[in-house]
């Protein structure tokens, strides 16, 4: 069951949505990676993924209006087509994980904790993406443009499974011979394609189980992301804030441990 949605929920989710959207407009990734743990603090993981996907998609449409005209059509086709198919697979895998029984259970300080497969998988994914930002070799890793279809498939699958698509997408698009404007815009277009695809799987499944998407909180998070993206487009020309990366990675590792252990 979701925890009580109160002022703290709004403060955490909206703050993360605003800051992440602004800081990651030009880096091409980060909003979903940061927003998912924020939602997961207050909702079951599968619902947190759906909420994150909606915010990410609507914010992507807003960014599309800001920079979409610079997108490279060929890169979108080579990267986007396999990403769409793989996103369907990833979203399907997520729904299958939610149906599995707990992997383990234990009692700590008088409370019983259960390690659900979906939380365990999500925790490890968060940890991996956090370590990517911490390790210089993986943080700076890029790939030849001939691997764009493979990059699209990987980005789409992990986007469908967890919403964390941007880091892989950026790593592959960086070597596609695109201008800075085309790199940003192409990433936005592909992200929208992946988000639209996975939402077609997530939302019906959540609504079919009687899940409440909490539309008021969702609207607040979307507006916060819009504001962040607008300011980012106006004032942020490059995002290489190493201190922010380290703080975010550390927070992701903490949330990852909480999910994998069943505490969150």
N, C-alpha and C positions, 0 to 999 in steps of 0.2 A: 504493500500500500504506500502511496506517496506521503511524505511527511507534510505537516501543516504548512500551507503557503502563507507566509507572513511578510512583514516589512523587510526582514533580513533576507528572505528569498529574493524579493525584488531588488534589493540593494546589491546582492552578490551577482545575480544573473545579469542585471542591466549594466552594472559597472564593467563586468568582464566583456559583455557584448560590445559596449562602447569603445573600450580601450583596445580590445583585440581587433575590431573592425578597422579602427583608425591606423593602428600600427602595422597591420598586415596587408593593406591595400596594395603596396608596391612589392612586398616580398612574395605575394601570391599564395601564402598559406598562413594558418595560425588561428583563424576564427573558430573553426570546428574543433581543433585540438584543445583550445582553451575553454570553449563554451560547453563542450560535452561534460567535463568534470564538474562544472558549476551546476548544470542541470542534474547530474547524477547524485549530487549531495542531497537533493530533495525529491527525486523521483526514481522509480525502478529504471535500470539501465536501458532496457528496450524502449521505454517511453522517453528517456532522456535523449536517446539517439534520434527518435522521431522529432522531438521538439527542436533539437539542434539542427536537424536537416531542414526544417521549415524556415528557421531564422536564416540559416546559411543560404538557402535558395532565394528567399525574398531579398536578402542583402545582395546576393549575386545579381539579381535583376536590376537592383538600384545601381550597382557598380557598372553593369552592362550599359545602362543609360549614360553613365559618366565617361566610360572609356571604350565601349564596345566597338566603335567604328574603326579602331586600329587592329582588330583581330586578323590573324593570318588564316585565310580560308583553307589552304592546303594542310597546315598544321592541325587545324580543328578537325578536318576529315580523318587524317591519319591517326590522330590521338583519340578523338572523340568516339569514333565508331566502336573500337574494341572496349573503350571505357564504359559505354552504355551497356553492352552485353555483360561485361564483368560485374558491373554494379548490380545487375539483377541477381547474379549468382551470390554475391556478397550479402545482399539484403535477405535472400532466401536462407543462407547459412545462419544469419543472425536470428531469424524467426525459429529455425530448428533448434538452436541452442536454448532459446527461452522455454522450450517444451521439455527439456531434459531434467531429470531429478538432480538434487544437490550432489556435488562430488564428495562432500564431507560436511560434518557438523562438529562443533565443539562448544564447550561452556567456559566463559571467562568472566570473572567478577560477578558471578550469578546470572549472567545473560547467555543465551544460546545464540550462536552464530552459525549460519549455513553458507557454504561456499557454492554458489550457483555457477553452473558452467558458463553462462553468458557473462557474469561478472568476472570470473576467472580469466576468460579469454580477453575481455575488454581491459582488464588490469594489465595483462602482459603486453597487449598492444600499446597501451599508454606508456608503459615502461620502455618499450622499444623505441617509440617516437621521441620520448624524452632523451634517451641515450643518444639518438641520432643528433640531437642538438648539442649534446655535451662532448661528444667525441669529434675532434677536428677532422679526422679522415672522412667519416660518414657525413659530417655537416657540409663539407665542401665537395662531396662527390657529385659528379655530373656524368652524363652518358651521351654517346654519339647520336646524331639525329636519326640514323638508320634504325635505332631501337625505339622510335616513337610509338609504334603499335604495341610493343611490349610494355612500355611505360603507361600507355593508356589502359591496358588490361590490369596491370598491378594497381594503378591509381583508382580505377573503377571498382575493383574487388574490395580493396580496403576502405574505399569510400562507402560502398554499400554495407560493409560489415560494421564499420565503426564511425564513419564520417571523416576519418583521417586520410584524406586524399591529397592534400596540397603539397606536402613535403616531397612526395614522390613525383607529383606532376611537375613541380618546379625543377627538380633535379634533371628530368628528361627534357623539358622545354628550354632550359638554359643553353643547350647545345643545338638548338634547332635553327640557328642563324637568324634569330628574330631581333628586331630593334627592341629597345626597352618598352616602348609603348605597345608594340605587337605582343611582346612576352606577357605583359600584364593583361591585355585585353583577351588574348587567346586563352590564358589560364582562367579568366572569368567565364568565358563562353563554355569551356569544357566543364568547369565546376557546376554551372547551371544545368548542363546536360545530365551530369551524374546525379545531381540533387533531384531533378525532376524524375529521373528513372527510379531512384530508391524511394522517393516519397510515394510513388505508385504502389509500392509493396508495403511500406511501413504503415501509412495512415489507415488503409482499410483494415489491416490486422489489429491495430490498436483500438479502432472504433468498434470492431467486431467483438472484442473482449469487454466492451463497456468502459474502456479507458478514457479518462478525461484529459484532454490536451491543455487545459487551463488557458483559455484564449486571452484572458486579460494579461497574464504574465507573458504569454507569447507575443502579444501586441507591444507590450512594453520593451521586450528584448529586441524586437524587430526595429522599433523606432530608435532605440539606443544604438543599434548597429548602423542604421541609416545616418545618424548624427556623426558617428565615428568615421564612417566611410567618407562623408562629405568633408569633414575637417581634414581627413587624411589626404584626400584629393587636392585640397587647397594648400596644405602646409608641409606635408611630409614627402620629400623627394627620394629618400632612401631609408631603408629600415635595416640597419645592421647593429642594433643596440645589444651588444654582447651581454651586458649586465642584465637586461630584460630577459634574454634567452636563458641565462643561467637560472634566474629566479623561476621562470616558467617551467623549465625542465625539472627543477627541484620540486615544485608544487605537483607536477604531473607524476613524479615518482611516488610522492606521498599518497596521492589519490589512487595510483595503481596498486600500491601495497594494500590500501584499504579495500579496494574492490576484490583483489585476488584472494584476500584473507576472509572476505565476508563481513568485515566490519562496516563497510558502507553499503 
